């Protein structure tokens, strides 16, 4: 007796041939696994949109590139919704890799276009799938900083340095961020001392002789 294992989302073509071996009769089964063609075509179309977006990005058109990346992401979402059980293992990996690449590229565009919250959202989506994505951590840190979320930006840069201690761009960004924070704190402390000194002088001048 034998066991058959089928992977979720695989389409199977098979045939059975009769094999004689001594007195035992064996059923020989050959399996040819292939992904659903409709799902594969949508992933291919998404790949094409991503390539177009990359070319447009090289030409400096951030809005046009973002449109292409959004189209690619939309195709992948459509493929997942329309064919949820028809992705083979290889195609599933390809789909997720392509999704992350498009989201990261979209984040780069939105950073340049000033849509920082959307950049955060795109990076969040990537990090949900790959928590150690260096590009997602760095771009989210940039977006957080522009949104004024210095603590969140610093946390992302610290995590990135933990993963990649030799990342000079990250180390430079973290030093700049901490320097700016330190300068801000020093300024606040100086203002507090000035106000305290001024208050003391007023109390002294208004006292009885």
C-alpha positions as a LaTeX table, in Angstrom:
\begin{tabular}{lrrr}
\hline
Residue & $x$ (\AA) & $y$ (\AA) & $z$ (\AA) \\
\hline
Unk1 & 0.00 & 0.00 & 0.00 \\
Unk2 & 1.30 & 3.47 & $-0.84$ \\
Unk3 & 0.49 & 7.01 & 0.23 \\
Unk4 & $-0.26$ & 9.91 & $-2.07$ \\
Unk5 & 0.49 & 13.48 & $-1.08$ \\
Unk6 & $-1.07$ & 16.42 & $-2.88$ \\
Unk7 & $-0.02$ & 20.00 & $-2.28$ \\
Unk8 & $-2.66$ & 22.67 & $-1.94$ \\
Unk9 & $-3.07$ & 24.55 & $-5.17$ \\
Unk10 & $-1.36$ & 22.05 & $-7.47$ \\
Unk11 & $-3.05$ & 20.78 & $-10.61$ \\
Unk12 & $-2.18$ & 17.19 & $-11.39$ \\
Unk13 & $-1.83$ & 15.33 & $-14.66$ \\
Unk14 & $-1.22$ & 11.64 & $-14.21$ \\
Unk15 & $-1.34$ & 8.31 & $-15.87$ \\
Unk16 & $-1.04$ & 4.75 & $-14.58$ \\
Unk17 & 0.93 & 2.02 & $-16.26$ \\
Unk18 & 0.93 & $-1.67$ & $-15.35$ \\
Unk19 & 4.29 & $-3.12$ & $-14.37$ \\
Unk20 & 5.04 & $-6.81$ & $-13.80$ \\
Unk21 & 7.76 & $-7.67$ & $-11.30$ \\
Unk22 & 7.80 & $-11.38$ & $-10.46$ \\
Unk23 & 4.44 & $-12.29$ & $-9.00$ \\
Unk24 & 3.72 & $-8.79$ & $-7.73$ \\
Unk25 & 1.73 & $-6.29$ & $-9.71$ \\
Unk26 & 2.72 & $-2.66$ & $-9.18$ \\
Unk27 & 0.83 & 0.42 & $-10.23$ \\
Unk28 & 3.29 & 3.05 & $-11.41$ \\
Unk29 & 2.05 & 6.60 & $-11.14$ \\
Unk30 & 3.75 & 9.62 & $-12.66$ \\
Unk31 & 2.69 & 13.09 & $-11.60$ \\
Unk32 & 3.28 & 16.29 & $-13.53$ \\
Unk33 & 2.48 & 19.31 & $-11.40$ \\
Unk34 & 1.77 & 22.67 & $-12.94$ \\
Unk35 & 0.18 & 25.89 & $-11.63$ \\
Unk36 & $-3.14$ & 27.15 & $-12.80$ \\
Unk37 & $-2.60$ & 28.89 & $-16.14$ \\
Unk38 & $-4.91$ & 31.81 & $-15.40$ \\
Unk39 & $-3.08$ & 32.58 & $-12.15$ \\
Unk40 & 0.29 & 32.28 & $-13.90$ \\
Unk41 & $-0.79$ & 34.69 & $-16.63$ \\
Unk42 & $-1.83$ & 37.30 & $-14.06$ \\
Unk43 & 1.55 & 37.00 & $-12.34$ \\
Unk44 & 3.28 & 37.43 & $-15.71$ \\
Unk45 & 1.22 & 40.54 & $-16.42$ \\
Unk46 & 2.15 & 41.91 & $-13.00$ \\
Unk47 & 5.82 & 41.28 & $-13.80$ \\
Unk48 & 5.47 & 43.25 & $-17.00$ \\
Unk49 & 3.86 & 46.18 & $-15.16$ \\
Unk50 & 6.71 & 46.14 & $-12.65$ \\
Unk51 & 9.30 & 46.24 & $-15.44$ \\
Unk52 & 7.48 & 49.17 & $-17.02$ \\
Unk53 & 7.41 & 50.92 & $-13.65$ \\
Unk54 & 11.16 & 50.42 & $-13.23$ \\
Unk55 & 11.82 & 52.03 & $-16.61$ \\
Unk56 & 9.51 & 54.95 & $-15.88$ \\
Unk57 & 11.20 & 55.38 & $-12.49$ \\
Unk58 & 14.60 & 55.58 & $-14.19$ \\
Unk59 & 13.21 & 58.40 & $-16.32$ \\
Unk60 & 12.32 & 60.32 & $-13.16$ \\
Unk61 & 8.52 & 60.08 & $-13.42$ \\
Unk62 & 7.55 & 59.06 & $-9.88$ \\
Unk63 & 3.80 & 59.34 & $-10.44$ \\
Unk64 & 3.93 & 57.26 & $-13.60$ \\
Unk65 & 6.11 & 54.63 & $-11.95$ \\
Unk66 & 3.79 & 54.47 & $-8.95$ \\
Unk67 & 0.84 & 53.89 & $-11.27$ \\
Unk68 & 2.61 & 50.91 & $-12.85$ \\
Unk69 & 3.54 & 49.44 & $-9.47$ \\
Unk70 & $-0.03$ & 49.88 & $-8.25$ \\
Unk71 & $-1.30$ & 48.10 & $-11.34$ \\
Unk72 & 1.05 & 45.20 & $-10.69$ \\
Unk73 & $-0.05$ & 44.96 & $-7.06$ \\
Unk74 & $-3.70$ & 45.08 & $-8.16$ \\
Unk75 & $-3.13$ & 42.19 & $-10.58$ \\
Unk76 & $-1.55$ & 40.09 & $-7.85$ \\
Unk77 & $-4.43$ & 40.81 & $-5.46$ \\
Unk78 & $-6.89$ & 39.88 & $-8.21$ \\
Unk79 & $-5.02$ & 36.64 & $-8.85$ \\
Unk80 & $-5.16$ & 35.75 & $-5.17$ \\
Unk81 & $-8.87$ & 36.49 & $-4.94$ \\
Unk82 & $-9.89$ & 34.76 & $-8.15$ \\
Unk83 & $-7.61$ & 31.74 & $-7.83$ \\
Unk84 & $-6.98$ & 31.25 & $-4.09$ \\
Unk85 & $-6.31$ & 27.52 & $-4.41$ \\
Unk86 & $-4.66$ & 27.44 & $-7.81$ \\
Unk87 & $-1.16$ & 28.61 & $-6.97$ \\
Unk88 & 1.57 & 26.01 & $-7.12$ \\
Unk89 & 4.36 & 26.22 & $-4.59$ \\
Unk90 & 6.78 & 27.81 & $-7.06$ \\
Unk91 & 4.23 & 30.34 & $-8.32$ \\
Unk92 & 3.23 & 31.24 & $-4.75$ \\
Unk93 & 6.83 & 32.11 & $-3.90$ \\
Unk94 & 7.14 & 34.11 & $-7.11$ \\
Unk95 & 3.92 & 36.00 & $-6.37$ \\
Unk96 & 5.01 & 36.97 & $-2.85$ \\
Unk97 & 8.47 & 38.03 & $-4.03$ \\
Unk98 & 6.94 & 40.16 & $-6.78$ \\
Unk99 & 4.43 & 41.68 & $-4.35$ \\
Unk100 & 7.19 & 42.72 & $-1.95$ \\
Unk101 & 9.29 & 44.20 & $-4.75$ \\
Unk102 & 6.36 & 46.27 & $-6.04$ \\
Unk103 & 5.45 & 47.46 & $-2.54$ \\
Unk104 & 9.04 & 48.51 & $-1.85$ \\
Unk105 & 9.27 & 50.34 & $-5.18$ \\
Unk106 & 5.95 & 52.03 & $-4.48$ \\
Unk107 & 7.28 & 53.09 & $-1.08$ \\
Unk108 & 10.31 & 54.67 & $-2.76$ \\
Unk109 & 7.99 & 56.62 & $-5.07$ \\
Unk110 & 5.67 & 57.79 & $-2.31$ \\
Unk111 & 8.64 & 58.99 & $-0.26$ \\
Unk112 & 9.69 & 61.25 & $-3.14$ \\
Unk113 & 6.10 & 62.34 & $-3.73$ \\
Unk114 & 5.63 & 63.28 & $-0.07$ \\
Unk115 & 3.00 & 60.67 & 0.75 \\
Unk116 & 4.84 & 59.46 & 3.85 \\
Unk117 & 1.98 & 57.62 & 5.50 \\
Unk118 & 1.45 & 55.50 & 2.42 \\
Unk119 & 5.17 & 54.72 & 2.39 \\
Unk120 & 4.80 & 53.47 & 5.97 \\
Unk121 & 1.80 & 51.34 & 4.99 \\
Unk122 & 3.62 & 49.79 & 2.03 \\
Unk123 & 6.63 & 48.94 & 4.17 \\
Unk124 & 4.38 & 47.50 & 6.87 \\
Unk125 & 2.92 & 45.12 & 4.29 \\
Unk126 & 6.40 & 43.94 & 3.28 \\
Unk127 & 7.55 & 43.53 & 6.88 \\
Unk128 & 4.50 & 41.44 & 7.70 \\
Unk129 & 5.82 & 38.94 & 5.16 \\
Unk130 & 9.55 & 39.51 & 5.67 \\
Unk131 & 10.37 & 41.08 & 9.07 \\
Unk132 & 14.05 & 41.33 & 8.12 \\
Unk133 & 13.63 & 43.29 & 4.89 \\
Unk134 & 16.41 & 45.88 & 5.03 \\
Unk135 & 14.84 & 48.12 & 2.38 \\
Unk136 & 11.47 & 48.10 & 4.13 \\
Unk137 & 13.02 & 49.00 & 7.49 \\
Unk138 & 15.11 & 51.82 & 6.03 \\
Unk139 & 12.33 & 53.32 & 3.94 \\
Unk140 & 9.85 & 53.09 & 6.80 \\
Unk141 & 12.37 & 54.84 & 9.03 \\
Unk142 & 12.65 & 57.63 & 6.46 \\
Unk143 & 8.87 & 57.95 & 6.29 \\
Unk144 & 8.49 & 57.93 & 10.08 \\
Unk145 & 11.09 & 60.67 & 10.39 \\
Unk146 & 9.31 & 62.88 & 7.84 \\
Unk147 & 6.05 & 62.30 & 9.72 \\
Unk148 & 7.72 & 63.42 & 12.95 \\
Unk149 & 7.72 & 59.94 & 14.49 \\
Unk150 & 11.35 & 60.06 & 15.62 \\
Unk151 & 11.08 & 57.18 & 18.10 \\
Unk152 & 9.60 & 54.87 & 15.45 \\
Unk153 & 12.26 & 55.92 & 12.94 \\
Unk154 & 15.02 & 55.26 & 15.43 \\
Unk155 & 13.57 & 51.84 & 16.32 \\
Unk156 & 13.60 & 50.81 & 12.64 \\
Unk157 & 17.19 & 51.98 & 12.15 \\
Unk158 & 18.36 & 50.21 & 15.30 \\
Unk159 & 16.73 & 46.99 & 14.12 \\
Unk160 & 18.32 & 47.38 & 10.70 \\
Unk161 & 21.76 & 47.84 & 12.27 \\
Unk162 & 21.19 & 44.72 & 14.33 \\
Unk163 & 20.56 & 42.81 & 11.10 \\
Unk164 & 23.27 & 44.59 & 9.08 \\
Unk165 & 25.92 & 46.10 & 11.40 \\
Unk166 & 28.05 & 47.24 & 8.45 \\
Unk167 & 25.28 & 49.24 & 6.76 \\
Unk168 & 26.92 & 52.67 & 6.56 \\
Unk169 & 23.84 & 54.44 & 5.18 \\
Unk170 & 21.79 & 53.23 & 8.13 \\
Unk171 & 24.49 & 54.15 & 10.63 \\
Unk172 & 24.74 & 57.65 & 9.15 \\
Unk173 & 20.97 & 58.11 & 9.21 \\
Unk174 & 20.77 & 56.96 & 12.82 \\
Unk175 & 23.56 & 59.31 & 13.90 \\
Unk176 & 21.86 & 62.22 & 12.16 \\
Unk177 & 18.52 & 61.35 & 13.72 \\
Unk178 & 19.97 & 61.10 & 17.20 \\
Unk179 & 21.97 & 64.27 & 16.73 \\
Unk180 & 18.84 & 66.16 & 15.74 \\
Unk181 & 16.99 & 64.75 & 18.73 \\
Unk182 & 19.86 & 65.68 & 21.06 \\
Unk183 & 19.96 & 69.23 & 19.69 \\
Unk184 & 16.22 & 69.53 & 20.17 \\
Unk185 & 16.43 & 68.32 & 23.76 \\
Unk186 & 19.33 & 70.69 & 24.47 \\
Unk187 & 17.29 & 73.57 & 23.08 \\
Unk188 & 14.31 & 72.64 & 25.25 \\
Unk189 & 16.51 & 72.44 & 28.34 \\
Unk190 & 18.07 & 75.84 & 27.57 \\
Unk191 & 14.64 & 77.40 & 27.18 \\
Unk192 & 13.52 & 75.92 & 30.49 \\
Unk193 & 16.59 & 77.37 & 32.26 \\
Unk194 & 15.95 & 80.76 & 30.67 \\
Unk195 & 12.34 & 80.77 & 31.82 \\
Unk196 & 13.33 & 79.69 & 35.34 \\
Unk197 & 15.95 & 82.45 & 35.56 \\
Unk198 & 13.50 & 85.06 & 34.30 \\
Unk199 & 10.89 & 83.95 & 36.84 \\
Unk200 & 13.44 & 84.21 & 39.68 \\
Unk201 & 14.35 & 87.75 & 38.67 \\
Unk202 & 10.70 & 88.81 & 38.62 \\
Unk203 & 10.12 & 87.42 & 42.11 \\
Unk204 & 13.21 & 89.25 & 43.39 \\
Unk205 & 12.22 & 92.63 & 41.93 \\
Unk206 & 8.69 & 92.43 & 43.26 \\
Unk207 & 9.68 & 91.59 & 46.87 \\
Unk208 & 9.39 & 93.97 & 49.87 \\
Unk209 & 12.34 & 96.28 & 50.79 \\
\hline
\end{tabular}
